[in-house]
């Protein structure tokens, strides 16, 4: 039994006792029955009124609770709809009082969520407005009158975060570009003269609109300034090159050059002005020293002619070089020619360097050939002979390879330019073949001279005539050049320390004829006339030469055997 029921029964018992007590009092006093009845009616009425009043109050409470439940349910449904959540459902059976309490609690919770979402939406809208104004972008499209859902708030937060990243990125780009613009303006000594330039350089960085259009305009401004700076640098560098060239041509002393050393770097306006003044001064000085300047240019022209392997005909084609009428017009002609030659050399520099490398290798080869024919080389006990033989063997391998590489590169160049690559007035590869042929003929001539010398010596010895030369005749060793590039086999029959004058004279003659400039354009009087040879392979020319040399070595060996037999007899 409930405690309230127990209290109700106790109340009834208490009321019954009170009525019994009243009756006892009335009986003791002697109150008549009719008055007892009246008094009992009064007690009944008081009790009934009290209970009716209590019941009415409780009924009123019940009605209020029911009304509150209805209001809470209605508001709760509205909030659930606004907050995009499922409607509230009471679990299990419950009393009116508990239901009203649960609904009221849920309504308060929903109201709080709605308020928080509205506040966050307002804050995000303020941030979005600020960022969009800086970035010049449209505002985020969202209904500010309704309560945003959790997903909408999440998307809005992500959008604002993206705007912040965009702002940070553009601001960093703006700061970097601004710094470069300021440096360029300082270098150019340029003062901001437009409203945009003043906004960039002079205004607060945070106040600058970071729109894509403004960023693009910034980049364009920087490109324009950098272009002007590059142009200034190019002009200043050109002026410096002109100054150095004029210094060299006019032979300006070092102390006078040091006076303008401060403007030989940088490209500011004052530097450019100072450089131009120096150029003007030197140009005026050049006009006063026309002959000296032209002669200096001619020296440079001759150097380029050598580097470009110009033939004598090509050099003579520039008639102003030989003029002695030192005028401004003559100077201009020389200036134009030197510019053309420089460009020509730069375009063909790789090929010219290859030709120069071949020439150096060829001269070294001829030098080794000369040393190989010198009997005194065997008196060397310091190890130089072995070193020379190694170098010579290495050169025998690299020279044909270099000729093949040059041939391939020249053929490619001729295909690209649709014309022949001419050096010293002749196709280079024809010249290479001609040099090998001339060298082979010279070796044959030298061999014939040695055979003639041997024959004369034998005849003189057999006829008991006193030798013209003191000492024993010594024949130069013959170097065999195997095509494989192995070490050459050197054979010598030298039996004395002195070299016959005739042989020495022949060796010097050979040295004079072959030790000159390979591409000088002229040939010695004793050399055979220039020939044109068809070229199947440059390497085959070298192989031919090696075979001929091998034959010559065998023939020379036979002659030495005959000579030895004659001496013994």
C-alpha positions as CSV (number, residue, x, y, z in Angstrom):
1,X,0.0,0.0,0.0
2,X,1.2,3.4,-0.9
3,X,2.2,5.7,1.9
4,X,-0.3,8.3,0.6
5,X,-3.1,5.8,1.0
6,X,-2.0,5.0,4.5
7,X,-2.1,8.7,5.3
8,X,-5.6,9.0,3.8
9,X,-6.9,6.2,6.1
10,X,-5.2,7.9,9.0
11,X,-6.9,11.1,8.1
12,X,-10.3,9.4,8.0
13,X,-9.6,7.8,11.4
14,X,-8.4,11.2,12.7
15,X,-11.7,12.8,11.4
16,X,-13.8,10.1,13.0
17,X,-12.0,10.6,16.3
18,X,-12.6,14.3,16.1
19,X,-16.3,13.9,15.4
20,X,-16.6,11.4,18.2
21,X,-14.8,13.8,20.5
22,X,-17.2,16.6,19.5
23,X,-20.2,14.4,20.2
24,X,-18.8,13.6,23.6
25,X,-18.4,17.3,24.3
26,X,-21.8,18.1,23.1
27,X,-23.3,15.2,25.2
28,X,-21.4,16.4,28.2
29,X,-22.5,20.0,27.7
30,X,-26.0,18.9,27.0
31,X,-26.4,20.5,23.6
32,X,-29.8,19.5,22.2
33,X,-30.0,17.3,19.1
34,X,-31.0,19.9,16.7
35,X,-28.0,22.1,17.7
36,X,-25.8,19.0,17.4
37,X,-27.1,18.5,13.9
38,X,-26.4,22.1,13.1
39,X,-22.9,21.9,14.5
40,X,-22.3,18.6,12.6
41,X,-23.4,20.3,9.4
42,X,-20.9,23.1,10.0
43,X,-18.1,20.6,10.5
44,X,-19.2,18.8,7.4
45,X,-19.3,22.0,5.4
46,X,-15.9,23.1,6.6
47,X,-14.4,19.7,5.8
48,X,-16.1,19.6,2.4
49,X,-15.1,23.2,1.5
50,X,-11.5,22.4,2.4
51,X,-11.5,19.2,0.4
52,X,-13.2,20.9,-2.5
53,X,-10.7,23.7,-2.5
54,X,-7.8,21.2,-2.4
55,X,-9.4,19.2,-5.2
56,X,-9.9,22.3,-7.3
57,X,-6.3,23.3,-6.8
58,X,-5.1,19.8,-7.8
59,X,-7.4,19.8,-10.8
60,X,-5.9,23.2,-11.8
61,X,-2.4,21.8,-11.5
62,X,-3.4,18.9,-13.7
63,X,-4.8,21.2,-16.3
64,X,-1.7,23.3,-16.2
65,X,0.5,20.3,-16.6
66,X,-1.5,19.0,-19.5
67,X,-1.5,22.5,-21.1
68,X,2.3,22.7,-20.6
69,X,2.8,19.3,-22.1
70,X,0.9,20.4,-25.2
71,X,2.9,23.6,-25.5
72,X,6.2,21.8,-25.0
73,X,5.3,19.2,-27.5
74,X,4.4,21.8,-30.1
75,X,7.6,23.9,-29.5
76,X,9.6,20.7,-29.4
77,X,8.3,19.7,-32.7
78,X,9.1,23.1,-34.2
79,X,12.7,23.0,-32.7
80,X,13.3,19.5,-34.0
81,X,12.2,20.7,-37.4
82,X,14.4,23.8,-37.3
83,X,17.4,21.8,-36.0
84,X,16.8,19.0,-38.4
85,X,16.7,16.3,-35.8
86,X,14.2,13.5,-35.1
87,X,11.1,14.4,-33.1
88,X,11.3,13.7,-29.3
89,X,9.6,10.4,-28.3
90,X,8.9,9.5,-24.6
91,X,10.0,6.0,-23.8
92,X,7.5,3.9,-22.0
93,X,4.4,5.0,-19.9
94,X,4.9,8.0,-17.6
95,X,2.9,10.3,-15.5
96,X,1.7,13.7,-16.6
97,X,4.1,15.4,-14.2
98,X,7.1,13.4,-15.5
99,X,6.1,13.9,-19.1
100,X,5.8,17.6,-18.6
101,X,9.2,17.7,-16.9
102,X,10.9,15.7,-19.7
103,X,9.3,17.8,-22.4
104,X,10.3,21.0,-20.7
105,X,13.9,19.8,-20.2
106,X,14.1,18.7,-23.9
107,X,12.7,22.1,-25.0
108,X,15.3,24.0,-23.0
109,X,18.1,21.8,-24.5
110,X,16.8,22.4,-28.1
111,X,16.6,26.1,-27.4
112,X,20.2,26.1,-26.3
113,X,21.3,24.3,-29.4
114,X,19.3,26.7,-31.6
115,X,20.9,29.7,-29.9
116,X,24.4,28.2,-30.3
117,X,23.9,27.5,-34.0
118,X,22.6,30.9,-34.6
119,X,25.6,32.5,-32.8
120,X,28.0,30.3,-34.8
121,X,26.3,31.2,-38.0
122,X,26.5,34.9,-37.2
123,X,30.2,34.6,-36.4
124,X,31.0,32.6,-39.5
125,X,29.1,35.2,-41.6
126,X,31.1,38.0,-40.1
127,X,34.4,36.2,-40.8
128,X,33.2,35.3,-44.3
129,X,32.3,39.0,-45.0
130,X,35.7,40.2,-43.8
131,X,37.6,37.6,-45.8
132,X,35.6,38.1,-48.9
133,X,36.1,41.8,-48.8
134,X,39.9,41.3,-48.6
135,X,39.9,38.7,-51.4
136,X,37.2,40.4,-53.4
137,X,35.1,37.2,-53.5
138,X,31.3,36.7,-53.3
139,X,29.9,35.9,-49.9
140,X,28.9,32.4,-48.8
141,X,25.3,31.7,-49.8
142,X,23.4,30.6,-46.7
143,X,20.0,31.5,-45.3
144,X,20.6,33.6,-42.2
145,X,16.9,33.5,-41.1
146,X,16.8,29.8,-40.5
147,X,18.7,27.6,-38.1
148,X,21.6,25.9,-40.0
149,X,22.0,22.2,-39.8
150,X,25.2,20.6,-38.4
151,X,26.2,19.7,-42.0
152,X,25.6,23.3,-43.2
153,X,27.7,24.7,-40.3
154,X,30.5,22.2,-41.1
155,X,30.5,23.2,-44.8
156,X,30.5,26.9,-43.8
157,X,33.4,26.3,-41.4
158,X,35.4,24.5,-44.1
159,X,34.6,27.4,-46.6
160,X,35.9,30.0,-44.1
161,X,39.0,27.9,-43.4
162,X,39.7,27.7,-47.2
163,X,39.3,31.5,-47.4
164,X,41.8,31.9,-44.6
165,X,44.3,29.7,-46.4
166,X,43.7,31.6,-49.6
167,X,44.2,34.9,-47.8
168,X,47.5,33.6,-46.2
169,X,48.8,32.3,-49.6
170,X,47.9,35.5,-51.4
171,X,49.3,37.7,-48.7
172,X,52.6,35.8,-48.7
173,X,52.7,36.2,-52.5
174,X,51.8,39.9,-52.2
175,X,54.6,40.5,-49.6
176,X,57.2,38.7,-51.8
177,X,56.1,40.6,-54.9
178,X,56.0,43.8,-53.0
179,X,59.6,43.3,-51.7
180,X,60.8,42.6,-55.3
181,X,58.9,45.6,-56.6
182,X,60.5,47.9,-54.0
183,X,64.0,46.5,-54.8
184,X,63.4,47.0,-58.5
185,X,62.2,50.5,-57.9
186,X,65.2,51.3,-55.8
187,X,67.5,49.9,-58.5
188,X,65.7,51.9,-61.2
189,X,65.4,54.9,-58.9
190,X,61.7,54.9,-59.7
191,X,59.1,56.8,-57.6
192,X,55.6,55.3,-57.5
193,X,53.6,57.5,-59.8
194,X,50.2,55.7,-60.0
195,X,47.6,55.1,-57.4
196,X,48.1,51.3,-57.7
197,X,51.9,51.6,-57.2
198,X,51.3,53.9,-54.2
199,X,48.8,51.4,-52.7
200,X,51.4,48.7,-53.1
201,X,54.4,50.5,-51.8
202,X,53.1,53.1,-49.4
203,X,49.9,51.7,-47.9
204,X,49.5,49.2,-45.1
205,X,49.9,45.6,-46.3
206,X,46.7,44.5,-44.5
207,X,44.6,47.1,-46.3
208,X,45.6,45.9,-49.7
209,X,42.9,44.0,-51.6
210,X,44.2,40.5,-52.3
211,X,42.0,39.8,-55.4
212,X,43.2,37.7,-58.3
213,X,43.1,40.8,-60.5
214,X,45.3,42.7,-58.1
215,X,47.7,39.8,-57.8
216,X,47.9,39.6,-61.6
217,X,48.4,43.3,-61.8
218,X,51.2,43.0,-59.2
219,X,52.9,40.3,-61.2
220,X,52.6,42.4,-64.4
221,X,54.0,45.4,-62.7
222,X,56.9,43.3,-61.4
223,X,57.6,41.9,-64.9
224,X,57.6,45.4,-66.3
225,X,60.1,46.6,-63.7
226,X,62.2,43.5,-64.1
227,X,62.2,44.0,-67.8
228,X,63.3,47.6,-67.4
229,X,65.9,46.4,-65.0
230,X,67.1,43.8,-67.4
231,X,67.2,46.3,-70.2
232,X,69.2,48.7,-68.0
233,X,71.5,45.9,-67.0
234,X,72.0,44.9,-70.6
235,X,72.6,48.5,-71.6
236,X,75.0,49.0,-68.8
237,X,76.8,45.7,-69.6
238,X,77.0,46.8,-73.2
239,X,78.4,50.1,-72.2
240,X,81.0,48.3,-70.0
241,X,82.0,46.0,-72.8
242,X,82.3,49.0,-75.1
243,X,84.4,50.8,-72.4
244,X,86.7,47.8,-72.0
245,X,87.1,47.4,-75.7
246,X,87.9,51.1,-76.1
247,X,90.3,50.9,-73.1
248,X,92.1,48.1,-74.9
249,X,92.1,49.8,-78.3
250,X,93.2,53.1,-76.9
251,X,95.6,51.4,-74.4
252,X,94.3,53.4,-71.5
253,X,96.6,53.0,-68.5
254,X,95.4,51.1,-65.4
255,X,95.3,54.1,-63.1
256,X,92.9,55.8,-65.5
257,X,90.7,52.7,-65.6
258,X,90.6,52.5,-61.8
259,X,89.1,56.0,-61.7
260,X,85.8,54.6,-63.1
261,X,86.0,51.3,-61.4
262,X,83.1,52.2,-59.1
263,X,80.6,52.3,-62.0
264,X,81.7,49.0,-63.5
265,X,79.1,47.2,-61.4
266,X,75.4,47.9,-61.0
267,X,72.8,49.3,-63.3
268,X,71.2,52.3,-61.5
269,X,70.4,55.4,-63.4
270,X,73.5,57.2,-62.1
271,X,75.7,54.3,-63.0
272,X,74.2,54.2,-66.5
273,X,74.8,57.9,-66.8
274,X,78.4,57.7,-65.7
275,X,79.0,54.8,-68.1
276,X,77.6,56.7,-71.0
277,X,79.8,59.7,-70.1
278,X,82.8,57.4,-70.1
279,X,81.9,56.0,-73.4
280,X,81.4,59.4,-74.9
281,X,84.8,60.5,-73.6
282,X,86.5,57.4,-75.0
283,X,84.7,57.8,-78.3
284,X,85.9,61.3,-78.6
285,X,89.4,60.1,-77.7
286,X,89.0,57.3,-80.3
287,X,88.3,59.9,-83.0
288,X,91.4,61.7,-81.9
289,X,93.5,58.4,-82.1
290,X,91.9,56.9,-85.2
291,X,95.0,55.2,-86.6
292,X,95.9,53.7,-83.2
293,X,92.3,52.3,-82.8
294,X,92.1,50.8,-86.3
295,X,95.5,49.1,-85.8
296,X,94.2,47.6,-82.6
297,X,91.1,46.3,-84.4
298,X,93.4,44.8,-87.1
299,X,95.3,42.9,-84.5
300,X,92.0,41.5,-83.2
301,X,90.9,40.7,-86.8
302,X,94.1,38.8,-87.4
303,X,93.5,36.8,-84.3
304,X,90.0,35.9,-85.4
305,X,91.3,35.0,-88.9
306,X,93.7,32.6,-87.2
307,X,91.0,31.1,-85.0
308,X,88.6,30.8,-88.0
309,X,91.4,29.4,-90.2
310,X,90.9,31.9,-92.9
311,X,92.8,31.4,-96.1
312,X,95.0,34.1,-97.6
313,X,92.3,34.8,-100.2
314,X,89.7,35.3,-97.5
315,X,91.9,37.7,-95.6
316,X,92.7,39.7,-98.7
317,X,89.0,39.9,-99.5
318,X,88.7,42.5,-96.7
319,X,90.4,45.3,-98.6
320,X,89.9,48.0,-95.8
321,X,92.4,46.0,-93.8
322,X,95.2,47.2,-96.1
323,X,94.0,50.8,-96.4
324,X,96.1,53.6,-94.8
325,X,93.4,56.2,-95.1
326,X,92.5,56.3,-91.4
327,X,89.0,57.8,-91.4
328,X,85.8,57.3,-89.4
329,X,84.4,55.4,-92.4
330,X,87.4,53.0,-92.3
331,X,86.8,52.5,-88.6
332,X,83.2,51.7,-89.1
333,X,84.1,49.1,-91.8
334,X,86.6,47.5,-89.3
335,X,84.0,47.5,-86.5
336,X,81.4,45.8,-88.8
337,X,83.9,43.2,-89.9
338,X,85.0,42.4,-86.3
339,X,81.4,42.0,-85.2
340,X,80.7,39.7,-88.2
341,X,83.8,37.7,-87.4
342,X,82.9,37.3,-83.7
343,X,79.5,36.0,-84.6
344,X,80.9,33.7,-87.2
345,X,83.4,32.3,-84.7
346,X,80.7,31.8,-82.0
347,X,78.4,30.0,-84.4
348,X,81.2,27.6,-85.5
349,X,83.1,27.6,-82.3
350,X,82.6,23.9,-81.6
351,X,83.9,22.9,-85.0
352,X,86.8,25.3,-84.9
353,X,87.9,24.0,-81.5
354,X,87.7,20.5,-82.9
355,X,89.9,21.5,-85.9
356,X,92.3,23.2,-83.5
357,X,92.5,20.0,-81.4
358,X,93.2,18.0,-84.5
359,X,95.9,20.4,-85.6
360,X,97.6,20.2,-82.1
361,X,97.4,16.4,-82.3
362,X,98.8,16.4,-85.8
363,X,101.7,18.6,-84.9
364,X,102.4,16.3,-81.9
365,X,102.3,13.3,-84.2
366,X,104.8,14.9,-86.6
367,X,107.0,15.7,-83.7
368,X,107.0,12.1,-82.5
369,X,107.7,11.0,-86.1
370,X,110.7,13.4,-86.2
371,X,112.0,12.1,-82.9
372,X,111.5,8.5,-84.0
373,X,113.9,9.2,-86.9
374,X,116.6,10.8,-84.7
375,X,119.3,8.2,-83.6
376,X,120.3,10.3,-80.6
377,X,117.0,9.3,-78.9
378,X,118.6,6.0,-77.9
379,X,121.2,7.7,-75.8
380,X,118.4,8.8,-73.4
381,X,118.7,6.9,-70.2
382,X,116.2,9.0,-68.1
383,X,113.0,7.1,-69.1
384,X,111.8,9.8,-71.6
385,X,112.1,7.4,-74.5
386,X,109.6,5.0,-72.9
387,X,107.3,7.8,-72.0
388,X,107.4,9.2,-75.6
389,X,106.7,5.7,-77.0
390,X,103.6,5.4,-74.8
391,X,102.4,8.9,-75.8
392,X,103.0,8.1,-79.4
393,X,101.1,4.8,-79.2
394,X,98.2,6.6,-77.5
395,X,98.2,9.3,-80.2
396,X,98.1,6.6,-82.9
397,X,94.8,5.6,-81.4
398,X,93.3,8.9,-80.7
399,X,94.2,10.8,-83.9
400,X,92.1,8.6,-86.3
401,X,89.2,8.6,-83.7
402,X,89.3,12.4,-83.6
403,X,89.3,12.6,-87.4
404,X,86.2,10.3,-87.5
405,X,84.4,12.4,-84.9
406,X,85.2,15.6,-86.8
407,X,84.1,14.0,-90.0
408,X,80.7,13.1,-88.5
409,X,80.2,16.5,-86.9
410,X,81.1,18.3,-90.1
411,X,78.8,16.1,-92.2
412,X,76.0,16.9,-89.8
413,X,76.8,20.6,-89.9
414,X,76.8,20.6,-93.7
415,X,73.5,18.8,-93.8
416,X,71.9,21.4,-91.5
417,X,73.4,24.4,-93.3
418,X,73.3,23.0,-96.8
419,X,76.8,24.2,-97.6
420,X,80.4,22.9,-97.3
421,X,82.4,23.6,-94.1
422,X,85.6,25.2,-95.4
423,X,88.7,25.8,-93.5
424,X,91.6,27.7,-95.0
425,X,89.8,27.8,-98.3
426,X,89.5,24.0,-98.5
427,X,87.2,21.3,-97.3
428,X,88.7,20.2,-94.0
429,X,88.4,16.5,-94.5
430,X,90.1,16.8,-97.9
431,X,92.9,18.8,-96.2
432,X,93.3,16.0,-93.6
433,X,93.6,13.4,-96.4
434,X,96.1,15.6,-98.2
435,X,98.2,16.0,-95.1
436,X,98.4,12.2,-94.6
437,X,99.4,11.7,-98.3
438,X,102.0,14.5,-98.1
439,X,103.4,12.9,-95.0
440,X,103.6,9.5,-96.7
441,X,105.4,10.9,-99.7
442,X,107.8,12.7,-97.4
443,X,108.5,9.4,-95.6
444,X,109.2,7.8,-99.0
445,X,111.5,10.6,-100.0
446,X,113.4,10.4,-96.7
447,X,113.7,6.6,-97.1
448,X,115.1,7.1,-100.6
449,X,117.6,9.6,-99.4
450,X,118.8,7.1,-96.7
451,X,119.2,4.4,-99.4
452,X,121.2,6.7,-101.6
453,X,123.4,7.7,-98.7
454,X,124.0,4.0,-97.9
455,X,124.9,3.2,-101.5
456,X,127.4,6.1,-101.7
457,X,129.0,5.1,-98.4
458,X,129.4,1.5,-99.5
459,X,130.9,2.5,-102.8
460,X,133.3,4.8,-101.1
461,X,134.3,2.2,-98.6
462,X,134.9,-0.5,-101.3
463,X,137.1,1.9,-103.4
464,X,139.2,2.8,-100.4
465,X,138.4,6.4,-100.7
466,X,138.6,8.5,-97.5
467,X,135.1,9.2,-96.1
468,X,134.0,12.7,-96.5
469,X,132.3,12.7,-93.1
470,X,134.2,11.9,-89.9
471,X,132.8,9.0,-87.9
472,X,130.5,6.2,-89.1
473,X,127.3,6.8,-91.1
474,X,124.3,6.5,-88.9
475,X,120.9,5.8,-90.4
476,X,117.8,7.1,-88.7
477,X,115.5,4.5,-87.2
478,X,112.2,3.9,-88.9
479,X,109.1,3.7,-86.7
480,X,106.5,1.2,-87.7
481,X,103.0,2.5,-87.1
482,X,100.7,-0.5,-86.8
483,X,97.0,0.3,-87.5
484,X,96.0,-1.3,-84.2
485,X,97.7,1.5,-82.3
486,X,100.1,-0.8,-80.5
487,X,103.6,0.3,-79.6
488,X,105.7,1.0,-82.7
489,X,108.7,-1.3,-83.3
490,X,111.8,0.7,-83.7
491,X,114.8,-0.7,-85.6
492,X,118.2,1.0,-85.6
493,X,121.6,0.2,-87.1
494,X,123.3,3.2,-85.7
495,X,126.9,2.5,-84.7
496,X,128.3,5.9,-83.9
497,X,127.7,9.1,-82.0
498,X,127.9,11.6,-84.7
499,X,125.2,12.2,-87.3
500,X,126.3,12.8,-90.9
501,X,125.7,16.3,-92.1
502,X,123.8,15.1,-95.1
503,X,121.4,13.1,-93.0
504,X,121.1,15.9,-90.5
505,X,120.4,18.4,-93.2
506,X,117.7,16.1,-94.6
507,X,116.1,15.7,-91.1
508,X,116.1,19.5,-90.6
509,X,114.6,19.9,-94.0
510,X,111.9,17.5,-93.2
511,X,111.3,19.3,-89.9
512,X,111.1,22.7,-91.6
513,X,108.6,21.4,-94.1
514,X,106.3,19.7,-91.6
515,X,106.7,21.5,-88.4
516,X,105.0,24.7,-89.5
517,X,101.5,25.8,-89.1
518,X,99.3,23.1,-90.5
519,X,96.5,25.4,-91.6
520,X,98.5,28.5,-92.6
521,X,97.4,28.2,-96.3
522,X,100.9,27.8,-97.8
523,X,103.2,24.8,-98.5
524,X,107.0,24.6,-98.8
525,X,108.6,24.8,-102.2
526,X,109.9,21.3,-101.9
527,X,106.5,19.8,-101.1
528,X,104.4,18.3,-103.9
529,X,101.6,20.5,-105.2
530,X,98.2,20.4,-103.5
531,X,96.1,17.5,-104.6
532,X,92.4,16.7,-104.1
533,X,91.7,13.2,-102.9
534,X,88.3,11.4,-102.6
535,X,87.7,10.4,-99.0
536,X,86.0,7.1,-98.1
537,X,87.1,7.1,-94.5
538,X,89.6,9.3,-92.7
539,X,90.7,6.3,-90.6
540,X,91.5,4.4,-93.8
541,X,93.9,7.1,-94.7
542,X,95.8,6.5,-91.5
543,X,95.7,2.7,-92.0
544,X,97.1,3.2,-95.5
545,X,99.8,5.3,-94.1
546,X,100.6,2.6,-91.5
547,X,100.8,-0.2,-94.2
548,X,103.1,1.9,-96.4
549,X,105.3,2.7,-93.4
550,X,105.5,-1.0,-92.6
551,X,106.6,-1.8,-96.2
552,X,109.2,1.0,-95.9
553,X,110.5,-0.5,-92.7
554,X,110.9,-3.9,-94.3
555,X,112.7,-2.3,-97.3
556,X,114.9,-0.3,-95.0
557,X,115.8,-3.5,-93.0
558,X,116.8,-5.2,-96.3
559,X,119.1,-2.4,-97.2
560,X,120.7,-2.5,-93.8
561,X,121.5,-6.2,-94.2
562,X,123.1,-5.5,-97.6
563,X,125.1,-2.7,-96.1
564,X,126.3,-4.9,-93.3
565,X,127.4,-7.6,-95.8
566,X,129.4,-5.0,-97.9
567,X,131.1,-3.7,-94.8
568,X,132.1,-7.2,-93.7
569,X,133.5,-8.0,-97.1
